[in-house]
Amino acid sequence: MKQIIILSLVIFTRLVAQDYFPLEVGNTWTYCYYPDTSNTITYNVSDSIIIDDTKYFLYGMVLPYPYSYIDTIRKDPVGNIWKKVNGIDHLWFDFTKDSGATYTFPDINPPYYYEVKVVDKYFNAQTCNGTYSQCIRMFFNNSKTVDEEIYYSFAPQIGPIEIYQPEGAHFLLDSVSINGSPVGIVNNRLSSSNLFELIQNYPNPFNPITTISYTIPQFTEVQLSVFDILGRKVANLVDEEKPAGSYRVKFNGSNLTSGIYLYKLQAGGFAETKKLILLK
């Protein structure tokens, strides 16, 4: 029995070792608005309250941004974040799930909801102030419209480092203060050549339509193509010059057979390939 207890403590310690959303009153995250990194927005933990003998934190956007909002959130024993939606506790960010796992999170307007997917786990992410390792990226897709999509990325011991809406805002962490101490603040901006990004398609596996998103930091020629596993091009999605920005492209595989395919982004000297899976 003693050995079982010790083993359980070891497993529990490993689960909570990486804190992906530090929650203490005063914690502050400031983000640059990409690609205009001269503009910033700030989120902070403004206060804590007790509800039904449980400690919650008030987390939200700080004025003078045109609008602000406050979320009531808490952290469970393994580090996941729960949020009150219409007065009911729901699991918001599940950091324990494996890459590819999904779950649902309610919208404030029922019966709509978000389908949440852990897109990438333990990858290196770059922001306005540097590179973070062991990061986790999650994708939220609202059931009421395909246009309401949000990516959140988190770094251990830091918290949210990126908030990305393919059809709108793209915020990258610029500075952060955790437990009263500035963390990871540097003066140099990330060079534009490092801000190209190809995002994992969603959904994946898919049948027959999926969305591919990418970001380019400058006006450049863009080529986005899909290939079969033998390297033969099966679709040409983008082949034109585009200004800096974030884009998303629908890929319809209805004329293809089930299997593994590759999609490749080439832009301004940048090239990256990712895998997608068509299941019919």
Secondary structure, DSSP 4 states (H G I P E B T S, - for coil): -HHHHHHHHHHHHHHHHS-SS---TT-EEEEEESS-TT-EEEEEEEEEEEETTEEEEEEEEPTTSS---EEEEEE-TTS-EEEEETTEEEEEE-TTSPTT-EEEEE-SSTT-EEEEEEEEEEEEEEETTEEEEEEEEEEEEETT-TT-EEEEEEETTTEEEEEE-TTS-EEEEEEEEETTEEES--SSPPPGGG--EEPPPBSSSBSSEEEEEEEESSSEEEEEEEEETTS-EEEEEEEEEE-SEEEEEEEE-TTS-SEEEEEEEEETTEEEEEEEEE--
